[in-house]
Amino acid sequence: MPATIIEQDAVYCLARFENLCIVIWRGEPTLDRVIRCEKVFRSIEGSVGFLAFVEDGCPIPNAATRKRSAEQLHEFRDRVRVQAAVIEGDGIFVSLSRTAIRGIFALTRSAALIGGSLNEIIGPLSSAMGMSSTELQTAVRSLRESYDKGAFAKKKAG
């Protein structure tokens, strides 16, 4: 079963795969988009999971957006099976992004899986969600391909 894209634009793609909310951040995470993610969480009955991809070059969210994200994690903590973030890329900026994400999770005293690729976290993520690793990888790969091929494809350098 493929992931269902709920909405997408040049900044992000919001999707759902079973009871897993998936967001791909391509541009600066904004408060209004974080609130839209919250609506998806609310629409899922029972326990939920959250998987965020932060693409290389994506800016760190502003203070208001980070604060709202932390509030959401706190609010949903009893329903969240797992929360995970894949922060793609290398270098100092990516290290700062990973630190910001860890800080958001730390504020809510929430455990999180954080890696540089889906392969780094797929085992514990799929186990926590009760899904097969292959099924989850296939759904995420298909989602990312759809987002990349759509109207909001990444701009190529050159």
Secondary structure as the mmCIF struct_conf table of DSSP 4:
data_model
#
loop_
_struct_conf.conf_type_id
_struct_conf.id
_struct_conf.beg_label_comp_id
_struct_conf.beg_label_asym_id
_struct_conf.beg_label_seq_id
_struct_conf.end_label_comp_id
_struct_conf.end_label_asym_id
_struct_conf.end_label_seq_id
HELX_LH_PP_P HELX_LH_PP_P1 PRO A 2 ALA A 3
STRN STRN1 THR A 4 GLN A 8
BEND BEND1 ALA A 10 VAL A 11
STRN STRN2 TYR A 12 PHE A 17
TURN_TY1_P TURN_TY1_P1 GLU A 18 ASN A 19
STRN STRN3 LEU A 20 TRP A 25
BEND BEND2 ARG A 26 GLY A 27
HELX_RH_AL_P HELX_RH_AL_P1 LEU A 31 SER A 43
BEND BEND3 ILE A 44 ILE A 44
BEND BEND4 GLY A 46 GLY A 46
STRN STRN4 VAL A 48 VAL A 54
TURN_TY1_P TURN_TY1_P2 ASP A 56 GLY A 57
HELX_LH_PP_P HELX_LH_PP_P2 CYS A 58 ASN A 62
HELX_RH_AL_P HELX_RH_AL_P2 ALA A 63 GLU A 75
TURN_TY1_P TURN_TY1_P3 PHE A 76 ARG A 79
STRN STRN5 VAL A 80 ILE A 87
BEND BEND5 GLY A 91 GLY A 91
HELX_RH_AL_P HELX_RH_AL_P3 ILE A 92 LEU A 107
TURN_TY1_P TURN_TY1_P4 THR A 108 ARG A 109
STRN STRN6 LEU A 113 GLY A 115
BEND BEND6 GLY A 116 SER A 117
HELX_RH_AL_P HELX_RH_AL_P4 LEU A 118 MET A 129
TURN_TY1_P TURN_TY1_P5 GLY A 130 GLY A 130
HELX_RH_AL_P HELX_RH_AL_P5 SER A 133 LYS A 149
BEND BEND7 GLY A 150 GLY A 150
TURN_TY1_P TURN_TY1_P6 ALA A 151 PHE A 152
HELX_LH_PP_P HELX_LH_PP_P3 ALA A 153 ALA A 157
#
